[in-house]
Amino acid sequence: MMPKLVTKDYTRTTLRPRHRSIVRALGEALFSPSGEATTEKLEAFVDDVDAFISPASKTARFGLVLMLGVLQWSPLLYGRFRPFEALDVDERIAHLERLDRSKVRQLPLIVVAYKTVMTMIFYEDDAELAGLGYPGPERKRYLGGAR
């Protein structure tokens, strides 16, 4: 008798719970500073970020997770004795702006790397694009020439 083959539904994930809280806090600071996004939307967004970075190479995943660790403890560099995700939203926004202007070359790269990835993912949602005024399928390309 042949042994029964069992298939496992395997989905690679990169972010552990401690990383997910940082990504959620970063997403809230970038896309929901006034509390526009619901908890469910932010959690789904974290899932999308995880799904986006998980197929990357082992080296890229390691670097992205390492950046989250640096971001988490970066408030210590500016005299805040709390991790990034423990700051309130306004403090997170101010902190991200400070990191973006930092003279230490690696700190702005952390912000830019995650801001780029997260912006692409966040604005894939048609509702978010419509909120920006993007017309969607009705968009007409510039046809050129005088009419």
C-alpha positions in Angstrom: 0.0 0.0 0.0 1.3 3.4 -1.0 1.6 6.1 1.7 -0.9 8.9 1.4 0.6 12.1 0.1 -0.2 15.1 2.2 0.2 18.5 0.7 0.7 21.5 2.9 -0.7 24.9 2.0 2.5 26.9 2.6 2.6 30.6 2.4 5.9 32.2 3.2 5.7 35.0 5.8 8.6 37.2 6.8 7.2 39.4 9.5 6.9 38.2 13.1 4.4 39.7 15.5 7.0 42.2 16.7 7.8 43.3 13.1 4.1 43.5 12.3 3.5 46.0 15.1 6.2 48.3 13.6 4.8 48.0 10.1 1.3 48.7 11.4 2.6 51.8 13.3 4.5 53.0 10.2 1.5 52.5 8.0 -0.7 54.4 10.4 1.8 57.3 10.5 2.0 57.4 6.7 -1.5 56.7 5.6 -3.8 57.3 8.6 -2.5 60.2 10.6 -6.0 61.3 11.6 -7.3 57.8 12.2 -9.0 57.4 8.8 -8.1 53.7 8.4 -9.8 51.1 10.5 -8.0 48.6 12.6 -9.0 45.9 10.1 -7.7 47.9 7.2 -4.4 48.4 8.9 -4.1 44.7 9.8 -4.9 43.8 6.2 -2.3 46.3 5.0 0.3 44.6 7.2 -0.6 41.3 5.6 -0.2 42.9 2.2 3.2 44.3 3.1 4.3 40.8 4.4 3.0 39.1 1.2 4.9 41.7 -0.9 8.3 41.3 0.8 8.2 37.5 1.5 9.0 36.3 -2.0 12.1 38.4 -2.1 15.6 36.8 -1.7 16.8 35.8 1.7 19.2 38.7 1.7 16.6 41.3 0.9 14.2 39.9 3.5 17.0 40.0 6.1 17.8 43.6 5.2 14.1 44.7 5.4 13.6 43.0 8.7 16.9 44.5 10.0 15.7 48.0 8.9 12.5 47.4 11.0 14.7 46.7 14.0 16.6 49.9 13.5 13.4 51.9 13.0 11.9 50.4 16.1 14.8 51.6 18.3 15.7 54.8 16.4 13.7 57.1 18.8 16.5 56.4 21.3 18.8 58.4 19.0 16.7 61.4 19.6 16.1 61.1 23.4 12.8 59.2 23.2 12.9 56.3 25.6 10.2 54.3 23.8 10.2 52.2 20.7 8.7 53.6 17.5 5.4 51.8 17.8 4.9 53.1 21.3 5.0 56.7 20.1 1.7 58.4 19.4 0.9 59.1 15.7 2.0 62.7 15.8 5.3 61.7 17.4 5.8 59.0 14.8 5.2 61.5 12.0 7.7 64.0 13.5 10.2 61.2 14.1 9.9 59.9 10.5 10.5 63.5 9.2 13.6 63.7 11.5 14.9 60.5 10.2 14.3 61.6 6.6 16.4 64.7 7.2 19.1 62.9 9.2 22.8 63.4 8.4 23.5 59.7 9.0 23.1 58.4 5.5 21.5 55.1 6.4 18.6 56.5 8.4 16.8 58.3 5.5 17.2 55.1 3.4 15.2 53.1 5.9 12.3 55.6 5.6 12.5 55.8 1.9 12.7 52.0 1.5 9.6 51.3 3.5 7.7 54.4 2.3 8.2 53.3 -1.3 7.1 49.7 -0.8 4.2 50.7 1.4 3.0 53.5 -0.9 2.9 51.1 -3.9 0.9 48.6 -1.9 -1.5 51.1 -0.2 -2.4 52.9 -3.5 -3.1 49.7 -5.4 -6.6 49.9 -3.7 -9.0 51.5 -6.1 -10.9 53.3 -3.3 -7.6 54.9 -2.1 -6.8 56.0 -5.6 -10.3 57.5 -6.0 -9.8 59.3 -2.7 -6.8 61.0 -4.4 -9.0 62.1 -7.3 -7.7 59.5 -9.8 -10.6 58.8 -12.2 -9.8 55.1 -12.7 -10.9 53.5 -16.0 -12.5 56.7 -17.2 -9.0 58.3 -17.4 -8.2 59.5 -20.9 -4.7 59.6 -22.2 -3.4 62.8 -23.7 -4.1 62.5 -27.4 -1.8 65.2 -28.6 -2.2 67.7 -31.4 -4.7 70.5 -31.7 -8.4 69.7 -31.7 
